[in-house]
Amino acid sequence: MAGIFIYSDKADITSEIIGFARLNGKLPVVLTLSEKDAQALRNAGADKIIVIKGQSEMIENYARAIAAVLKNEGAELFAVGATPRGRDLAARVAGYLDCAMVSDISSASYKDEQLICTRMLYGGAVQQTEKLSGLSVITVPAGKYEPVQGEASLQTLELQADTRVSVVETAPIVKEGVDLSKAEKVVCVGMALDKAEDLQIARDLANVIGAEVGCTRSIAEERHWLPAESYIGISGAVVKPKLYISMGVSGQIQHVYGIRDAGLIVAIDTNEKAPIFKAADYGIVGDLYQVVPMLTEALKK
Ligand SMILES: Cc1cc2nc3c(=O)[nH]c(=O)nc-3n(C[C@H](O)[C@H](O)[C@H](O)COP(=O)(O)OP(=O)(O)OC[C@H]3O[C@@H](n4cnc5c(N)ncnc54)[C@H](O)[C@@H]3O)c2cc1C
């Protein structure tokens, strides 16, 4: 069966990729290891949902078997949700198929039966367009396509798992920081801070306006002043607050990627040419050590 074969360990991304397939007039076939997901996706517009049965609970252990299914079924595309597990599976399947793969597409569309994909490179600094023909693999981030509706048939399929790797133990990751993606207001600190104690300047402002404190990658990954969950940008948290205030953040593209959807951006920086001012709605050119305490005092009143 030709069509787009889909896998994601996140059911909402699966629904969105089904939407992509339908939008392009292709038959969406969902692969899943989870009965529960199969039931949840029953009305999400797929043509067929195939529940994989086998000796492993790790989807990546079926990569070789999935590659064979795609070949046998004459699949046009294997579209995988761009989660850590999905990326792992996608790369293995593309390896077994020895076919083209584009990871983390920004957009995808068909033209003359060729798939045209765009994706960002160099941390978002440039956008690349790639043309794919023949059976290919892509990974698709969340939020790219609209889900659709429609009932799917269900099928189970026994597949041979590669059991050389198995799960010995699982444990939740203990998160130290806040979930910035849900914050309504964010105060963000950058490398302009001289010492860790000066984070208090940001915390004081954040307390007054009811904001969470975030930072640039360098503050979390180089100086380790805040936990990794606190940094914003292309490789960190993508935030959508109503208000984002930065202090001493230069506004490099990799950081700005994470604040594009903020309602109102206020930037404080000594350098009037700092790129953050291009992204900002309001800019204050000044020393954060003077400006922020004054702002905090004014807002207290
Ligand atoms: C592949 C890749 C991915 C990356 N991903 C991310 C990411 O997800 N998130 C991220 O943040 N970065 C990311 N980076 C790093 C990014 O390119 C920048 O290096 C980083 O964002 C810069 O952090 P900063 O603005 O804190 O520091 P700087 O660029 O050093 O900026 C400091 C700013 O403070 C100003 N300043 C100095 N003193 C004062 C003062 N007293 N008062 C006010 N302003 C002052 C300066 O004028 C300057 O604008 C990534 C880089 C790469 C290559």
Ligand as a Chemical Component Dictionary entry (heavy atoms), coordinates in Angstrom:
data_LIG
# 
_chem_comp.id                   LIG 
_chem_comp.type                 NON-POLYMER 
_chem_comp.pdbx_formal_charge   0 
_chem_comp.three_letter_code    LIG 
# 
loop_
_chem_comp_atom.comp_id 
_chem_comp_atom.atom_id 
_chem_comp_atom.alt_atom_id 
_chem_comp_atom.type_symbol 
_chem_comp_atom.charge 
_chem_comp_atom.model_Cartn_x 
_chem_comp_atom.model_Cartn_y 
_chem_comp_atom.model_Cartn_z 
_chem_comp_atom.pdbx_ordinal 
LIG C1  C1  C 0 23.889 25.685 17.721 1  
LIG C2  C2  C 0 23.709 26.749 18.760 2  
LIG C3  C3  C 0 22.569 26.719 19.526 3  
LIG C4  C4  C 0 22.378 27.706 20.498 4  
LIG N1  N1  N 0 21.230 27.671 21.224 5  
LIG C5  C5  C 0 21.000 28.675 22.094 6  
LIG C6  C6  C 0 19.763 28.736 22.822 7  
LIG O1  O1  O 0 18.894 27.870 22.698 8  
LIG N2  N2  N 0 19.595 29.749 23.677 9  
LIG C7  C7  C 0 20.509 30.764 23.856 10 
LIG O2  O2  O 0 20.266 31.675 24.662 11 
LIG N3  N3  N 0 21.667 30.717 23.193 12 
LIG C8  C8  C 0 21.942 29.711 22.329 13 
LIG N4  N4  N 0 23.120 29.688 21.657 14 
LIG C9  C9  C 0 24.144 30.692 22.020 15 
LIG C10 C10 C 0 23.886 32.036 21.347 16 
LIG O3  O3  O 0 24.449 32.028 20.059 17 
LIG C11 C11 C 0 24.532 33.182 22.142 18 
LIG O4  O4  O 0 25.907 32.914 22.320 19 
LIG C12 C12 C 0 23.919 33.401 23.514 20 
LIG O5  O5  O 0 22.514 33.459 23.420 21 
LIG C13 C13 C 0 24.450 34.719 24.059 22 
LIG O6  O6  O 0 24.037 34.858 25.376 23 
LIG P1  P1  P 0 23.935 36.284 26.048 24 
LIG O7  O7  O 0 23.008 37.146 25.256 25 
LIG O8  O8  O 0 23.634 36.025 27.478 26 
LIG O9  O9  O 0 25.438 36.822 26.011 27 
LIG P2  P2  P 0 26.138 37.888 25.095 28 
LIG O10 O10 O 0 25.928 37.595 23.660 29 
LIG O11 O11 O 0 27.532 37.974 25.598 30 
LIG O12 O12 O 0 25.379 39.247 25.395 31 
LIG C14 C14 C 0 25.510 39.984 26.562 32 
LIG C15 C15 C 0 24.792 41.311 26.358 33 
LIG O13 O13 O 0 24.827 42.040 27.555 34 
LIG C16 C16 C 0 25.039 43.413 27.246 35 
LIG N5  N5  N 0 25.558 44.030 28.461 36 
LIG C17 C17 C 0 26.813 43.957 28.999 37 
LIG N6  N6  N 0 26.863 44.616 30.186 38 
LIG C18 C18 C 0 25.615 45.110 30.415 39 
LIG C19 C19 C 0 25.022 45.829 31.481 40 
LIG N7  N7  N 0 25.707 46.182 32.575 41 
LIG N8  N8  N 0 23.701 46.162 31.377 42 
LIG C20 C20 C 0 22.973 45.815 30.287 43 
LIG N9  N9  N 0 23.488 45.110 29.248 44 
LIG C21 C21 C 0 24.789 44.764 29.315 45 
LIG C22 C22 C 0 25.957 43.397 26.052 46 
LIG O14 O14 O 0 25.843 44.612 25.349 47 
LIG C23 C23 C 0 25.425 42.205 25.282 48 
LIG O15 O15 O 0 24.421 42.595 24.348 49 
LIG C24 C24 C 0 23.341 28.718 20.696 50 
LIG C25 C25 C 0 24.486 28.729 19.905 51 
LIG C26 C26 C 0 24.669 27.762 18.954 52 
LIG C27 C27 C 0 25.900 27.817 18.093 53 
# 
loop_
_chem_comp_bond.comp_id 
_chem_comp_bond.atom_id_1 
_chem_comp_bond.atom_id_2 
_chem_comp_bond.value_order 
_chem_comp_bond.pdbx_ordinal 
LIG C1  C2  SING 1  
LIG C2  C3  SING 2  
LIG C2  C26 DOUB 3  
LIG C3  C4  DOUB 4  
LIG C4  N1  SING 5  
LIG C4  C24 SING 6  
LIG N1  C5  DOUB 7  
LIG C5  C6  SING 8  
LIG C5  C8  SING 9  
LIG C6  O1  DOUB 10 
LIG C6  N2  SING 11 
LIG N2  C7  SING 12 
LIG C7  O2  DOUB 13 
LIG C7  N3  SING 14 
LIG N3  C8  DOUB 15 
LIG C8  N4  SING 16 
LIG N4  C9  SING 17 
LIG N4  C24 SING 18 
LIG C9  C10 SING 19 
LIG C10 O3  SING 20 
LIG C10 C11 SING 21 
LIG C11 O4  SING 22 
LIG C11 C12 SING 23 
LIG C12 O5  SING 24 
LIG C12 C13 SING 25 
LIG C13 O6  SING 26 
LIG O6  P1  SING 27 
LIG P1  O7  DOUB 28 
LIG P1  O8  SING 29 
LIG P1  O9  SING 30 
LIG O9  P2  SING 31 
LIG P2  O10 DOUB 32 
LIG P2  O11 SING 33 
LIG P2  O12 SING 34 
LIG O12 C14 SING 35 
LIG C14 C15 SING 36 
LIG C15 O13 SING 37 
LIG C15 C23 SING 38 
LIG O13 C16 SING 39 
LIG C16 N5  SING 40 
LIG C16 C22 SING 41 
LIG N5  C17 SING 42 
LIG N5  C21 SING 43 
LIG C17 N6  DOUB 44 
LIG N6  C18 SING 45 
LIG C18 C19 SING 46 
LIG C18 C21 DOUB 47 
LIG C19 N7  SING 48 
LIG C19 N8  DOUB 49 
LIG N8  C20 SING 50 
LIG C20 N9  DOUB 51 
LIG N9  C21 SING 52 
LIG C22 O14 SING 53 
LIG C22 C23 SING 54 
LIG C23 O15 SING 55 
LIG C24 C25 DOUB 56 
LIG C25 C26 SING 57 
LIG C26 C27 SING 58 
# 
